[in-house]
Amino acid sequence: MEENAIFEPLIDGILTKGYGIADGFLSAGEVTALAQQLRDRRAGGQFKAAAIGNQQVTIEKQIRGDEILWLDEANAAPAEKVYLDRINEFIQYVNRTCYLGLQDAEVHYALYPPGTFYKRHLDRFKTDSRRKLSVICYLNTDWQEADGGQLAIYLPGEDGTERVDTVMPVGGRLVCFESDRLEHEVLPANRERLSVTGWLRTR
C-alpha cells in the first residue's frame, strides 16, 4: 500500500475542511474478513451495549444504541491485526509529517442494529485530553442512501452559521478528524451498520 496515496488525503482533508476521508483504506476482501470476525465475536457473546461517559458505565439508549467490543492487539485475530497494523502505520506517518506525538490507539468494533443511532457528541472527555484524532472505518457491503446510518459532522460556516456534512458508511472507507474539535452523530440506521471506531492518542 502506498502510504502517500492512502494517508495523505486524510491529512489534507483535516487541514482544508476539518475532516479527511480515505476510500479503500481496507480492500473489499479485508472488509469482508473483518466484518465476519465482528459477527463471529458477537455471536460468541463478546459484545455489550455501549455506554456513555469517561467510565463507560451509563447506558442511555436514547443517546446511543450501538453494541461494542474493544479490541486487544495482543489477542487480535488475523483480520483484526491487518487493520490494527494499518492504523499503526498511519500513526507513524502522522508523527513523521505532522509531529503530533501520537503514542497509541484505542479501538473497538461498533454494531448498530436497525433503528439505532448515536446523538450529537464530542469524542474527547473533559478529564482526559489524550485523544487527538478520531478514526472510523466502515465494514458495510452495498450500503445505499436509503439505509441511513450516515455520519453527520457539524462544521463552522464562513458566515458564523453552522453547516452539516454527511458521510455514507461505505465499506473500506475511513474517516478521520480531530477528537476535540468536531461534534458529530450517527443518524438512524435502517439496516445493521458495522464499523471499527478508534482514537489515536498521545501520552
Accessible surface in RSA format (square Angstrom, percent):
REM  Atomic radii and reference values for relative SASA: ProtOr
REM  Chains: A
REM  Algorithm: Lee & Richards
REM  Probe-radius: 1.40
REM  Slices: 20
REM RES _ NUM      All-atoms   Total-Side   Main-Chain    Non-polar    All polar
REM                ABS   REL    ABS   REL    ABS   REL    ABS   REL    ABS   REL
RES MET A   1   117.52  60.9  33.45  22.1  84.07 200.2  46.10  39.2  71.42  94.6
RES GLU A   2   131.59  75.6 123.34  93.3   8.25  19.6  48.53  93.9  83.07  67.8
RES GLU A   3    55.84  32.1  52.09  39.4   3.75   8.9  22.54  43.6  33.29  27.2
RES ASN A   4    97.46  67.2  93.93  90.8   3.54   8.5  23.67  57.0  73.80  71.3
RES ALA A   5    73.74  67.8  47.77  73.7  25.97  59.1  59.87  84.3  13.87  36.7
RES ILE A   6    19.20  10.9  19.06  14.2   0.14   0.3  19.20  13.8   0.00   0.0
RES PHE A   7     0.00   0.0   0.00   0.0   0.00   0.0   0.00   0.0   0.00   0.0
RES GLU A   8    56.53  32.5  56.53  42.8   0.00   0.0  31.60  61.1  24.93  20.4
RES PRO A   9    55.19  40.2  46.33  42.2   8.86  32.2  50.84  42.0   4.35  27.0
RES LEU A  10     0.00   0.0   0.00   0.0   0.00   0.0   0.00   0.0   0.00   0.0
RES ILE A  11    14.16   8.1  14.12  10.5   0.04   0.1  14.12  10.2   0.04   0.1
RES ASP A  12    68.43  47.9  67.57  67.3   0.86   2.0  22.34  52.6  46.10  46.0
RES GLY A  13     7.82   9.6   0.00   N/A   7.82   9.6   7.19  19.7   0.63   1.4
RES ILE A  14    22.50  12.8  14.09  10.5   8.41  20.3  14.09  10.1   8.41  22.8
RES LEU A  15   140.19  78.1 106.21  76.0  33.98  85.4 109.05  76.6  31.14  83.8
RES THR A  16   114.31  81.3  75.83  76.9  38.48  91.7  71.95  96.6  42.36  64.0
RES LYS A  17    89.40  43.6  76.07  46.7  13.32  31.7  48.15  43.3  41.24  43.9
RES GLY A  18    22.61  27.9   0.00   N/A  22.61  27.9  18.12  49.7   4.49  10.0
RES TYR A  19    11.87   5.5  11.87   6.8   0.00   0.0   0.00   0.0  11.87  14.6
RES GLY A  20     0.21   0.3   0.00   N/A   0.21   0.3   0.21   0.6   0.00   0.0
RES ILE A  21    48.09  27.4  34.28  25.5  13.80  33.3  34.28  24.7  13.80  37.5
RES ALA A  22     4.33   4.0   0.56   0.9   3.77   8.6   4.33   6.1   0.00   0.0
RES ASP A  23    86.86  60.8  66.21  65.9  20.65  48.8  35.64  83.9  51.23  51.1
RES GLY A  24    48.44  59.7   0.00   N/A  48.44  59.7  27.51  75.5  20.93  46.9
RES PHE A  25     0.74   0.4   0.00   0.0   0.74   1.9   0.00   0.0   0.74   2.1
RES LEU A  26     4.84   2.7   1.37   1.0   3.47   8.7   1.37   1.0   3.47   9.3
RES SER A  27    59.35  50.2  48.75  65.1  10.60  24.4  49.41 105.2   9.94  13.9
RES ALA A  28    86.02  79.1  69.15 106.7  16.86  38.4  76.35 107.5   9.67  25.6
RES GLY A  29    51.80  63.9   0.00   N/A  51.80  63.9  39.69 108.9  12.11  27.1
RES GLU A  30    46.99  27.0  41.61  31.5   5.37  12.8  22.22  43.0  24.77  20.2
RES VAL A  31     9.24   6.1   9.24   8.4   0.00   0.0   9.24   8.0   0.00   0.0
RES THR A  32    89.63  63.7  85.26  86.4   4.37  10.4  65.70  88.3  23.92  36.2
RES ALA A  33    45.98  42.3  35.15  54.2  10.83  24.6  42.70  60.1   3.28   8.7
RES LEU A  34     1.50   0.8   1.50   1.1   0.00   0.0   1.50   1.1   0.00   0.0
RES ALA A  35    13.09  12.0  13.09  20.2   0.00   0.0  13.09  18.4   0.00   0.0
RES GLN A  36    95.67  53.5  94.06  68.7   1.62   3.9  38.22  81.4  57.45  43.6
RES GLN A  37    39.41  22.0  38.04  27.8   1.37   3.3   1.70   3.6  37.71  28.6
RES LEU A  38     0.00   0.0   0.00   0.0   0.00   0.0   0.00   0.0   0.00   0.0
RES ARG A  39   100.86  42.3  96.48  49.2   4.38  10.4  38.94  53.2  61.92  37.5
RES ASP A  40    75.26  52.7  63.69  63.4  11.56  27.3  22.40  52.7  52.86  52.7
RES ARG A  41    43.97  18.5  42.97  21.9   1.00   2.4   4.83   6.6  39.14  23.7
RES ARG A  42    81.97  34.4  72.71  37.1   9.26  22.1  16.72  22.8  65.25  39.5
RES ALA A  43    94.10  86.5  49.95  77.1  44.14 100.4  62.76  88.4  31.34  83.0
RES GLY A  44    58.25  71.8   0.00   N/A  58.25  71.8  30.27  83.1  27.98  62.7
RES GLY A  45    63.77  78.6   0.00   N/A  63.77  78.6  35.09  96.3  28.68  64.2
RES GLN A  46    84.06  47.0  64.03  46.8  20.03  47.7  29.90  63.7  54.16  41.1
RES PHE A  47    25.35  12.7   3.92   2.4  21.43  55.8   4.00   2.4  21.35  61.1
RES LYS A  48   123.00  60.0 114.69  70.4   8.31  19.8  77.88  70.1  45.12  48.1
RES ALA A  49    29.84  27.4  18.72  28.9  11.12  25.3  18.78  26.4  11.06  29.3
RES ALA A  50     1.72   1.6   0.05   0.1   1.67   3.8   0.13   0.2   1.59   4.2
RES ALA A  51     7.79   7.2   6.16   9.5   1.63   3.7   6.16   8.7   1.63   4.3
RES ILE A  52    42.23  24.0  38.26  28.5   3.97   9.6  39.63  28.5   2.60   7.1
RES GLY A  53    40.13  49.5   0.00   N/A  40.13  49.5  32.13  88.2   8.00  17.9
RES ASN A  54    59.14  40.8  38.56  37.3  20.58  49.5  14.92  35.9  44.22  42.7
RES GLN A  55   137.02  76.6 118.44  86.6  18.58  44.2  46.81  99.6  90.21  68.4
RES GLN A  56    52.27  29.2  40.14  29.3  12.12  28.9  28.25  60.1  24.01  18.2
RES VAL A  57   117.06  77.0  86.81  78.6  30.25  72.9  92.29  80.2  24.78  67.2
RES THR A  58    60.54  43.1  56.41  57.2   4.13   9.8  34.89  46.9  25.65  38.8
RES ILE A  59    93.18  53.0  68.74  51.2  24.43  58.9  68.74  49.5  24.43  66.3
RES GLU A  60    48.02  27.6  47.14  35.7   0.88   2.1   3.98   7.7  44.04  36.0
RES LYS A  61   118.06  57.6 107.38  65.9  10.68  25.4  87.18  78.5  30.88  32.9
RES GLN A  62   117.23  65.6 105.81  77.3  11.42  27.2  61.42 130.7  55.81  42.3
RES ILE A  63    56.96  32.4  56.96  42.4   0.00   0.0  56.96  41.0   0.00   0.0
RES ARG A  64    17.94   7.5  16.77   8.5   1.18   2.8   0.02   0.0  17.93  10.9
RES GLY A  65     3.97   4.9   0.00   N/A   3.97   4.9   2.73   7.5   1.24   2.8
RES ASP A  66     1.44   1.0   0.84   0.8   0.61   1.4   0.00   0.0   1.44   1.4
RES GLU A  67    37.35  21.4  37.35  28.3   0.00   0.0   9.10  17.6  28.25  23.1
RES ILE A  68     1.97   1.1   1.79   1.3   0.18   0.4   1.79   1.3   0.18   0.5
RES LEU A  69    31.46  17.5  29.20  20.9   2.26   5.7  31.46  22.1   0.00   0.0
RES TRP A  70    89.81  36.0  76.32  36.9  13.49  31.7  67.86  36.2  21.95  35.6
RES LEU A  71    27.47  15.3   5.03   3.6  22.44  56.4   6.41   4.5  21.06  56.7
RES ASP A  72    76.39  53.5  66.29  66.0  10.10  23.9  33.85  79.7  42.54  42.4
RES GLU A  73    92.36  53.0  78.24  59.2  14.12  33.6  33.95  65.7  58.40  47.7
RES ALA A  74    93.08  85.6  50.48  77.9  42.60  96.9  62.86  88.5  30.23  80.1
RES ASN A  75   109.24  75.3  90.20  87.2  19.03  45.8  32.41  78.0  76.83  74.3
RES ALA A  76    24.80  22.8   0.73   1.1  24.07  54.8   2.15   3.0  22.65  60.0
RES ALA A  77    17.55  16.1  10.88  16.8   6.67  15.2  17.55  24.7   0.00   0.0
RES PRO A  78   113.81  82.9 106.34  96.9   7.47  27.1 112.53  92.9   1.27   7.9
RES ALA A  79    21.46  19.7   9.49  14.6  11.97  27.2  16.36  23.0   5.11  13.5
RES GLU A  80     1.48   0.9   1.33   1.0   0.15   0.4   0.15   0.3   1.33   1.1
RES LYS A  81   102.18  49.8 102.18  62.7   0.00   0.0  75.23  67.7  26.95  28.7
RES VAL A  82    57.88  38.1  52.66  47.7   5.22  12.6  56.45  49.0   1.43   3.9
RES TYR A  83     1.22   0.6   1.18   0.7   0.04   0.1   0.89   0.7   0.33   0.4
RES LEU A  84    11.95   6.7  11.18   8.0   0.77   1.9  11.23   7.9   0.72   1.9
RES ASP A  85    51.71  36.2  49.51  49.3   2.20   5.2  19.54  46.0  32.17  32.1
RES ARG A  86    37.41  15.7  36.74  18.7   0.67   1.6   0.48   0.7  36.93  22.4
RES ILE A  87     1.03   0.6   1.03   0.8   0.00   0.0   1.03   0.7   0.00   0.0
RES ASN A  88    45.16  31.1  44.41  42.9   0.75   1.8  15.44  37.2  29.72  28.7
RES GLU A  89    65.50  37.6  65.00  49.2   0.50   1.2  23.53  45.5  41.97  34.3
RES PHE A  90     0.00   0.0   0.00   0.0   0.00   0.0   0.00   0.0   0.00   0.0
RES ILE A  91    10.48   6.0  10.48   7.8   0.00   0.0  10.48   7.5   0.00   0.0
RES GLN A  92   103.55  57.9 100.72  73.6   2.82   6.7  31.70  67.5  71.85  54.5
RES TYR A  93    11.55   5.4  11.55   6.6   0.00   0.0   6.18   4.6   5.36   6.6
RES VAL A  94     0.24   0.2   0.24   0.2   0.00   0.0   0.24   0.2   0.00   0.0
RES ASN A  95    41.76  28.8  34.41  33.2   7.35  17.7  18.84  45.4  22.91  22.1
RES ARG A  96   131.24  55.1 112.53  57.4  18.71  44.5  73.13  99.9  58.11  35.2
RES THR A  97    65.39  46.5  37.84  38.4  27.55  65.6  43.03  57.8  22.36  33.8
RES CYS A  98    44.57  33.7  24.58  27.4  19.99  47.0  14.71  37.3  29.86  32.2
RES TYR A  99   181.92  84.9 153.60  87.4  28.32  73.7 115.87  87.1  66.05  81.4
RES LEU A 100    73.15  40.7  57.98  41.5  15.18  38.2  60.73  42.7  12.42  33.4
RES GLY A 101    48.95  60.4   0.00   N/A  48.95  60.4  38.46 105.5  10.49  23.5
RES LEU A 102     9.62   5.4   0.00   0.0   9.62  24.2   0.00   0.0   9.62  25.9
RES GLN A 103    89.44  50.0  66.33  48.5  23.11  55.0  13.01  27.7  76.42  58.0
RES ASP A 104    54.35  38.1  51.53  51.3   2.81   6.7  27.04  63.6  27.31  27.2
RES ALA A 105    31.55  29.0   5.40   8.3  26.15  59.5   5.40   7.6  26.15  69.3
RES GLU A 106    36.20  20.8  31.10  23.5   5.10  12.1  14.81  28.6  21.39  17.5
RES VAL A 107     5.77   3.8   3.23   2.9   2.54   6.1   3.23   2.8   2.54   6.9
RES HIS A 108     6.87   3.8   6.87   4.8   0.00   0.0   2.51   2.6   4.37   5.1
RES TYR A 109     0.00   0.0   0.00   0.0   0.00   0.0   0.00   0.0   0.00   0.0
RES ALA A 110     2.71   2.5   2.67   4.1   0.05   0.1   2.67   3.8   0.05   0.1
RES LEU A 111     0.45   0.2   0.45   0.3   0.00   0.0   0.45   0.3   0.00   0.0
RES TYR A 112     8.25   3.9   8.25   4.7   0.00   0.0   2.02   1.5   6.22   7.7
RES PRO A 113    30.74  22.4  30.74  28.0   0.00   0.0  30.74  25.4   0.00   0.0
RES PRO A 114    83.36  60.8  63.30  57.7  20.06  72.9  63.63  52.5  19.72 122.6
RES GLY A 115    50.04  61.7   0.00   N/A  50.04  61.7  31.74  87.1  18.29  41.0
RES THR A 116    28.43  20.2  26.87  27.2   1.56   3.7  28.43  38.2   0.00   0.0
RES PHE A 117    48.29  24.2  48.16  29.8   0.13   0.3  48.16  29.2   0.13   0.4
RES TYR A 118    31.12  14.5  31.08  17.7   0.04   0.1  12.89   9.7  18.22  22.5
RES LYS A 119   105.28  51.4 105.06  64.5   0.22   0.5  49.13  44.2  56.15  59.8
RES ARG A 120   104.66  43.9  80.70  41.1  23.96  57.0  35.70  48.8  68.96  41.8
RES HIS A 121    35.34  19.3  27.27  19.0   8.07  20.7  30.59  31.5   4.75   5.5
RES LEU A 122    72.99  40.6  52.02  37.2  20.97  52.7  52.02  36.5  20.97  56.4
RES ASP A 123    10.82   7.6   7.49   7.5   3.33   7.9   2.59   6.1   8.22   8.2
RES ARG A 124    50.61  21.2  37.60  19.2  13.01  31.0  13.66  18.7  36.95  22.4
RES PHE A 125    46.83  23.4  40.80  25.3   6.04  15.7  44.37  26.9   2.46   7.0
RES LYS A 126   217.07 105.9 171.56 105.3  45.51 108.4 123.37 111.0  93.70  99.8
RES THR A 127   116.92  83.2  78.65  79.7  38.27  91.2  83.55 112.2  33.36  50.4
RES ASP A 128    29.69  20.8  24.02  23.9   5.66  13.4  12.11  28.5  17.57  17.5
RES SER A 129    70.45  59.5  65.13  86.9   5.31  12.2  28.91  61.6  41.53  58.2
RES ARG A 130    95.67  40.2  95.08  48.5   0.59   1.4  25.53  34.9  70.14  42.5
RES ARG A 131    19.84   8.3  19.84  10.1   0.00   0.0   3.06   4.2  16.79  10.2
RES LYS A 132    64.90  31.7  61.96  38.0   2.94   7.0  24.87  22.4  40.02  42.6
RES LEU A 133     4.92   2.7   4.92   3.5   0.00   0.0   4.92   3.5   0.00   0.0
RES SER A 134     0.47   0.4   0.47   0.6   0.00   0.0   0.47   1.0   0.00   0.0
RES VAL A 135     0.22   0.1   0.22   0.2   0.00   0.0   0.22   0.2   0.00   0.0
RES ILE A 136    12.58   7.2  12.58   9.4   0.00   0.0  12.58   9.1   0.00   0.0
RES CYS A 137     0.00   0.0   0.00   0.0   0.00   0.0   0.00   0.0   0.00   0.0
RES TYR A 138     0.00   0.0   0.00   0.0   0.00   0.0   0.00   0.0   0.00   0.0
RES LEU A 139     2.24   1.3   0.00   0.0   2.24   5.6   0.00   0.0   2.24   6.0
RES ASN A 140     7.53   5.2   0.89   0.9   6.64  16.0   2.96   7.1   4.57   4.4
RES THR A 141    84.58  60.2  77.36  78.4   7.22  17.2  60.43  81.2  24.15  36.5
RES ASP A 142   114.50  80.2  93.91  93.5  20.59  48.7  32.77  77.1  81.73  81.5
RES TRP A 143    16.43   6.6   0.11   0.1  16.33  38.3   0.11   0.1  16.33  26.5
RES GLN A 144   107.41  60.1 106.08  77.5   1.33   3.2  39.02  83.1  68.39  51.9
RES GLU A 145   114.57  65.8 105.76  80.0   8.81  21.0  61.56 119.1  53.00  43.3
RES ALA A 146    84.69  77.9  62.13  95.9  22.55  51.3  74.63 105.1  10.05  26.6
RES ASP A 147    23.97  16.8  23.92  23.8   0.05   0.1   0.05   0.1  23.92  23.9
RES GLY A 148     8.94  11.0   0.00   N/A   8.94  11.0   8.91  24.5   0.02   0.0
RES GLY A 149     0.00   0.0   0.00   N/A   0.00   0.0   0.00   0.0   0.00   0.0
RES GLN A 150    17.99  10.1  17.99  13.1   0.00   0.0   2.88   6.1  15.11  11.5
RES LEU A 151     0.97   0.5   0.97   0.7   0.00   0.0   0.97   0.7   0.00   0.0
RES ALA A 152     2.25   2.1   2.25   3.5   0.00   0.0   2.25   3.2   0.00   0.0
RES ILE A 153     0.18   0.1   0.18   0.1   0.00   0.0   0.18   0.1   0.00   0.0
RES TYR A 154    35.14  16.4  28.81  16.4   6.33  16.5  11.51   8.6  23.63  29.1
RES LEU A 155     6.11   3.4   4.30   3.1   1.82   4.6   6.00   4.2   0.11   0.3
RES PRO A 156   106.22  77.4  89.23  81.3  16.99  61.8  94.35  77.9  11.87  73.8
RES GLY A 157    17.83  22.0   0.00   N/A  17.83  22.0   8.54  23.4   9.29  20.8
RES GLU A 158   193.69 111.2 148.26 112.2  45.43 108.2  70.51 136.4 123.18 100.6
RES ASP A 159   115.44  80.9  78.22  77.9  37.22  88.0  52.60 123.8  62.84  62.7
RES GLY A 160    74.49  91.9   0.00   N/A  74.49  91.9  38.41 105.4  36.08  80.8
RES THR A 161    82.76  58.9  73.39  74.4   9.37  22.3  68.46  92.0  14.30  21.6
RES GLU A 162    96.39  55.3  66.12  50.0  30.27  72.1  28.45  55.0  67.95  55.5
RES ARG A 163   103.64  43.5  98.94  50.4   4.70  11.2  55.10  75.3  48.54  29.4
RES VAL A 164    74.35  48.9  45.46  41.2  28.89  69.6  45.46  39.5  28.89  78.4
RES ASP A 165    30.86  21.6  27.44  27.3   3.42   8.1   9.94  23.4  20.92  20.9
RES THR A 166    80.74  57.4  52.26  53.0  28.48  67.9  23.64  31.8  57.09  86.3
RES VAL A 167     4.40   2.9   1.73   1.6   2.67   6.4   4.40   3.8   0.00   0.0
RES MET A 168    40.44  20.9  38.38  25.4   2.06   4.9  38.38  32.6   2.06   2.7
RES PRO A 169     0.00   0.0   0.00   0.0   0.00   0.0   0.00   0.0   0.00   0.0
RES VAL A 170    55.40  36.5  55.35  50.1   0.05   0.1  55.40  48.1   0.00   0.0
RES GLY A 171    26.63  32.8   0.00   N/A  26.63  32.8   5.10  14.0  21.53  48.2
RES GLY A 172     0.59   0.7   0.00   N/A   0.59   0.7   0.59   1.6   0.00   0.0
RES ARG A 173    41.88  17.6  41.88  21.4   0.00   0.0   0.64   0.9  41.25  25.0
RES LEU A 174     0.00   0.0   0.00   0.0   0.00   0.0   0.00   0.0   0.00   0.0
RES VAL A 175     0.00   0.0   0.00   0.0   0.00   0.0   0.00   0.0   0.00   0.0
RES CYS A 176     0.00   0.0   0.00   0.0   0.00   0.0   0.00   0.0   0.00   0.0
RES PHE A 177     0.09   0.0   0.09   0.1   0.00   0.0   0.09   0.1   0.00   0.0
RES GLU A 178    53.85  30.9  53.85  40.7   0.00   0.0   9.62  18.6  44.23  36.1
RES SER A 179     0.00   0.0   0.00   0.0   0.00   0.0   0.00   0.0   0.00   0.0
RES ASP A 180    59.30  41.5  42.61  42.4  16.69  39.5   7.40  17.4  51.89  51.8
RES ARG A 181   164.29  69.0 135.65  69.2  28.64  68.2  31.13  42.5 133.16  80.7
RES LEU A 182    12.62   7.0  12.51   8.9   0.11   0.3  12.62   8.9   0.00   0.0
RES GLU A 183    65.27  37.5  63.58  48.1   1.69   4.0  14.54  28.1  50.73  41.4
RES HIS A 184     6.16   3.4   6.16   4.3   0.00   0.0   2.71   2.8   3.45   4.0
RES GLU A 185    25.75  14.8  25.75  19.5   0.00   0.0   0.02   0.0  25.73  21.0
RES VAL A 186    10.82   7.1  10.53   9.5   0.29   0.7  10.53   9.2   0.29   0.8
RES LEU A 187    52.06  29.0  51.97  37.2   0.09   0.2  52.06  36.6   0.00   0.0
RES PRO A 188    73.30  53.4  68.86  62.8   4.44  16.1  68.86  56.9   4.44  27.6
RES ALA A 189     0.00   0.0   0.00   0.0   0.00   0.0   0.00   0.0   0.00   0.0
RES ASN A 190    97.03  66.9  71.76  69.3  25.27  60.9  23.80  57.3  73.23  70.8
RES ARG A 191    79.70  33.5  78.15  39.8   1.55   3.7  34.23  46.8  45.47  27.6
RES GLU A 192    49.20  28.2  42.94  32.5   6.26  14.9  15.84  30.6  33.37  27.2
RES ARG A 193     4.06   1.7   3.92   2.0   0.14   0.3   0.02   0.0   4.04   2.5
RES LEU A 194     4.12   2.3   4.07   2.9   0.05   0.1   4.12   2.9   0.00   0.0
RES SER A 195     1.15   1.0   1.11   1.5   0.04   0.1   0.04   0.1   1.11   1.5
RES VAL A 196     0.00   0.0   0.00   0.0   0.00   0.0   0.00   0.0   0.00   0.0
RES THR A 197    20.45  14.5  20.41  20.7   0.05   0.1  14.03  18.8   6.42   9.7
RES GLY A 198     0.41   0.5   0.00   N/A   0.41   0.5   0.31   0.9   0.10   0.2
RES TRP A 199    17.85   7.2  17.85   8.6   0.00   0.0  17.85   9.5   0.00   0.0
RES LEU A 200     0.03   0.0   0.03   0.0   0.00   0.0   0.03   0.0   0.00   0.0
RES ARG A 201    40.20  16.9  40.20  20.5   0.00   0.0   1.33   1.8  38.87  23.6
RES THR A 202    25.55  18.2  22.61  22.9   2.94   7.0  16.42  22.1   9.13  13.8
RES ARG A 203   210.54  88.4 168.11  85.7  42.43 101.0  87.15 119.1 123.39  74.8
END  Absolute sums over single chains surface
CHAIN  1 A     9834.2       7709.0       2125.2       5197.3       4636.9
END  Absolute sums over all chains
TOTAL          9834.2       7709.0       2125.2       5197.3       4636.9
